């Protein structure tokens, strides 16, 4: 198979296109247990709608003016509507985050919707991943060119937050891209070289990740938007079938695809994320979240359907696995709930790149099985830890 289909370079396509003006947004929540609005409440762009108890997880805000029509554990639905003169919500004041530092800065960023945790993780070297994350996601060149000032604004805040003594920009070989205060590390722009583990190995020259952290360019751009405006994060960049749009967070996937000129038919698949690692969704109204990098429509019949066929032991997945593990064995162990054997076969070393499933001639759901195995092992370990803690408390 030619590496052309795995290319991660597309050239600077210029400024991002504007996403749709949504008639309704469904702002996704991730454990935001404190809802600060109720049904029928009027909101303005930037209005706080949900708070997270974790001090490092960003709050959520309305991206449009409208009325709250539904509040659930998973999302808050807002219908676009001009505010009434009697109960117009107050506009949101900008915060000069550039003047803050330390705890005041992290508190302000959380309040503005920024997830602070990846920005403050302990490391000696922080790598900004300047490669497009997956084939078909095309915003990296434009970010490093057309939106460099936004990235630099985010980088200025990042330098206040990160304990890293050195910052590196991992960029495509031959690229003239640069960021202030970052040394460049050229990487061959072919998937899966954009994955965190691969980036660290290329930059450090070692497969040991100790002392290194990787920050996606997408995350730095979101931070830069907040740094430039001082307003809550309500938009993000999303590559839609290879074209990048600035999209209001919470805009339904179907609305984004239709705005981009793609008609959805029965049997089509909508992929949230990239074509190699993304997740298919059956919910056409699912809202784009702040970490959504890509949105793809896979037309019915484009690929042979995934099956429950048995492994034919062809070895294609082993030949193409960048982690040098045996996905064929691991996936079969998961099917038979033999998670101890999964651990022995180093399931934790899987990068979830998706190449095993891509090359599997039997069309087995290899990556999905491995993800399931990891999830079940994590649950088992959590139960063991809980039992151990209970035992210690009982002994005390």
ABEGO torsion letter per residue (X at the ends): XBAAAABABAEBAEBBBBBBBBABBBBBBBGBABBABBBGBBBBBGBBABBBABAABBBBBBABBEBBABBBAABBBBBBBBBBAAABBBBBBBBBAAABBEAAAAAAAAAAGBBAAAAABBBABBBBBABBABBGBAAAAAAAAAAAAAAAAAAAAAAAABABABBBBBBBBGBABBBBGBBBBBBBBBOAAABAAAAAAAAAGBABABGBBBBBAAAAAAAAAAAAAGBBBABBBBBBGGBBBBBBBGBBAAAAAAAAGBBBBBGBBBBBEBAAABBBBABAABBBBAABABBBBBBBGABBBBBABBBAGAGAAAAABAAGBBAAAAAAAAAAGBAAAAAAAGAAABAGAGAAAAABAAGBBAAAAAAAAAAAAAAAAAAAAAAAAAAAAAAX
